[in-house]
Amino acid sequence: MRKMGGLLRIVPYTYATMFIGSLSLMGFPFMAGFYSKDIILEMAFSKFILSSHFAYWLGVVSAFFTAFYSMRLTYLTFWSKTNSFRYSIQNAHDVSKLTGFALIILVFCSIFIGYLTSEMAVGVGTNFWGNSVMALPEHSDILNAEFLPVFIKLIPVIFSCSGMLCSLFVYLVLDKKLKFYFKKSYLGNLFYTFFSKKWFFDKIYNELVGQSILYSGYNYTYIIIDRGILEFLGPYGISRLIYSKALNIKGFHSGLLYHSLLFYFLGIVLSFFLIGLFPQILIFIDINFIFIFLLSFFLISVKS
């Protein structure tokens, strides 16, 4: 918004709809936001417990800031002098007919829908719903909300109007030089930095949450699980194991006849041993003969 401004004459239709929507959002009397916001806050106050009263006052303060930034949006975008580049202003245009028709419907609802349907939907004593909606006695807080003191009902409206007037005072009445000097002061710099940095929510979140998640994700999830356990036990690890064992077995394939005969002999002995016939064969074959045969084979291999 600080890089905009001066759009009132360029997009008047959009300005009119945005201004009406902002009035409804800030809870201007007798608009849709006025009815919806007030009934929510009144229902919160009507429970008469500490948490509900805290929610009520928190909502009231939120209404003040909502009205402040809604009017600030209108001033910085439409009323103030433009801070945009020339090509941005030249390419600015109003909405299309289809979007304009949708905005007209929203504007109509923002102005009239709250007044026309508030009593029908949430009012006490209306006969629109008849007996189709029944509230149990423990959920009848709407009766308490209906008969709250008038000053309790007026507090949200007062805060909303105060936020709107405060915004107009800051951006229309207060001198720019005074704001500049306040911003350059120590206290003003603290306020400006605090609000300009979005209350440091992003920094706190990134430092405490984001960096912790990235660190654990890299050092534990990625290195230990993905690059460690899953690769070691997964297809990559199995293929590496098979490849290394294949290289070891490859050394036995020398192409020499006595090497092949040795493996044939060892394979036959292993087969007999597995099926349980090896002890019976040893009865008929002298163990010394087998030892001499293997020793001679080893000597021939070394000599070759």
Sequence and secondary structure as in RCSB ss.txt:
>XXXX:A:sequence
MRKMGGLLRIVPYTYATMFIGSLSLMGFPFMAGFYSKDIILEMAFSKFILSSHFAYWLGVVSAFFTAFYSMRLTY
LTFWSKTNSFRYSIQNAHDVSKLTGFALIILVFCSIFIGYLTSEMAVGVGTNFWGNSVMALPEHSDILNAEFLPV
FIKLIPVIFSCSGMLCSLFVYLVLDKKLKFYFKKSYLGNLFYTFFSKKWFFDKIYNELVGQSILYSGYNYTYIII
DRGILEFLGPYGISRLIYSKALNIKGFHSGLLYHSLLFYFLGIVLSFFLIGLFPQILIFIDINFIFIFLLSFFLI
SVKS
>XXXX:A:secstr
 TT    TTTSHHHHHHHHHHHHHHTT TTSHHHHHHHHHHHHHHTT SHHHHHHHHHHHHHHHHHHHHHHHHHI
IIIIS   S HHHHHH     HHHHHHHHHHHHIIIIIHHHHHHHHH SS  SSTTSS   GGG HHHHHHTS H
HHHHHHHHHHHHHHHHHHIIIIIS HHHHHHHHHSHHHHHHHHHHHTGGGHHHHHIIIIIHHHHHHIIIIIIIII
IIIIIHHHSHHHHHHHHHHHHHHHHTT    HHHHHHHHHHHHHHHHHHHT HHHHHHHS HHHHHHHHHHHHHH
HHH 
